[in-house]
Amino acid sequence: MTSKGMRHKGSFLAKDAQGRSHRLYVWVHIIDVGDILDPDALIEGMVEIKTESGQSVSVIAKGIYEIVQTGEMLASDDPKAL
C-alpha cells in the first residue's frame, strides 16, 4: 500500500477558553490499494485535523480538542466536528 497524498474532507469551528473561534480543517490520507483486479483502487486512511496555520490537533473526546504544539484546548458543538 502506498500513500497517494491527502484529501481535504471539510472543516468546522471550535472555540478556545477566551471564546475566540478557530477553524479546524479535516484531512484524510488516501491509500493506493490497487491490485490486479482493480489497479486504481483507493481507500481513505487516517484522519488528521489541522489549524488554519497548519498546527496538528488531537481529538481528546467528541467536541474537545488540543492543539499539539501549544497545549491550547478547544471545544466545538459544530455538527461537523469529529
C-alpha positions in Angstrom: 0.0 0.0 0.0 1.3 3.4 -1.0 0.2 6.8 0.2 -1.3 8.9 -2.6 -1.4 12.1 -0.6 -4.1 13.7 1.4 -7.6 15.0 0.6 -9.4 17.8 2.3 -12.6 16.5 3.9 -14.1 19.6 5.4 -13.8 22.0 8.3 -15.6 23.1 11.5 -15.4 25.8 14.1 -14.1 25.4 17.6 -13.6 27.9 20.4 -10.8 28.5 22.8 -11.1 29.3 26.5 -11.4 33.1 25.7 -14.3 32.4 23.3 -12.2 33.0 20.1 -13.2 30.9 17.1 -10.7 28.7 15.3 -11.4 26.9 12.1 -10.2 23.4 12.1 -9.5 21.5 8.9 -10.1 17.8 8.4 -7.7 15.9 6.1 -7.7 12.2 5.2 -4.8 10.2 3.9 -5.5 8.5 0.5 -4.0 5.0 0.2 -3.4 3.1 -3.0 -4.7 -0.5 -2.5 -4.8 -1.4 -6.2 -4.4 -5.0 -7.3 -4.6 -6.9 -10.5 -8.5 -6.8 -10.4 -8.7 -3.1 -9.6 -5.3 -1.3 -10.2 -6.8 2.1 -9.5 -8.4 1.2 -6.1 -8.0 3.9 -3.4 -9.2 3.9 0.2 -9.3 6.6 2.9 -6.8 6.1 5.7 -6.1 8.0 8.9 -7.7 11.4 9.5 -5.7 14.5 10.6 -7.1 17.7 12.0 -5.1 20.9 11.5 -5.5 24.6 12.4 -5.5 27.4 9.8 -1.8 27.8 10.4 -1.1 24.0 9.9 -0.7 23.0 13.6 -1.7 19.5 14.5 -4.8 19.0 16.6 -5.6 15.9 18.7 -9.1 14.8 19.5 -9.5 14.4 23.2 -13.2 13.5 23.1 -16.1 14.3 20.8 -16.1 18.1 20.6 -12.9 18.5 22.7 -9.5 19.2 21.0 -5.9 20.1 21.9 -3.5 22.0 19.6 -0.5 19.7 19.9 2.2 22.4 19.6 0.8 24.7 22.2 -1.4 22.6 24.5 -4.3 25.0 23.9 -7.7 23.4 24.4 -10.6 24.0 22.1 -14.3 23.0 22.2 -16.9 22.6 19.5 -20.6 21.9 19.2 -20.5 22.2 15.4 -22.4 19.3 13.9 -19.4 18.7 11.5 -17.0 18.3 14.4 -15.2 15.0 14.8 
